[in-house]
Amino acid sequence: MFDWDLRTDRLYTSARLHQLLGYEDGALPNTGRGFYQACYGPCDFASPLEALLAEPLPAAASEFSKLGLRLRAPTGDWRLMDLHAVCVRDEANQIVRMTGSIATQAESAAAASERTQAHAL
């Protein structure tokens, strides 16, 4: 899980997120910019917010159903992840906070399969 306050750039990342990426708990920076520098490739995006909003999002949308990300592990290899987030907007309709979860794409596929099977019953 994560919680990112874009006004202050403070970022909370859970122990599980650290584990998924191969980091020791608490090893990831606690700012959006620091996380971006640690986990994104140098040519991927210009900023952390641009990285998260790389796919078009309608102006009034407050939730990403699924956004694919490529994040770098401390070993230098890349992990394909899916981000699910809820956005909070200010009176000018700018995103000021994001809260959500990140899972490996394999975990996302397994969960989708389980939901499909449960729905079929």
ABEGO torsion letter per residue (X at the ends): XBBBBAAAGBBBBBAAAAAAAGBBBGABBABAAAAAAAABBAAABABAAAAAAABBBBAABABBABBBBBBBBAAGBBBBBBBBBBBBBBAAGBBABBBBBBBBAAAAAAAAAAAAAAAAX
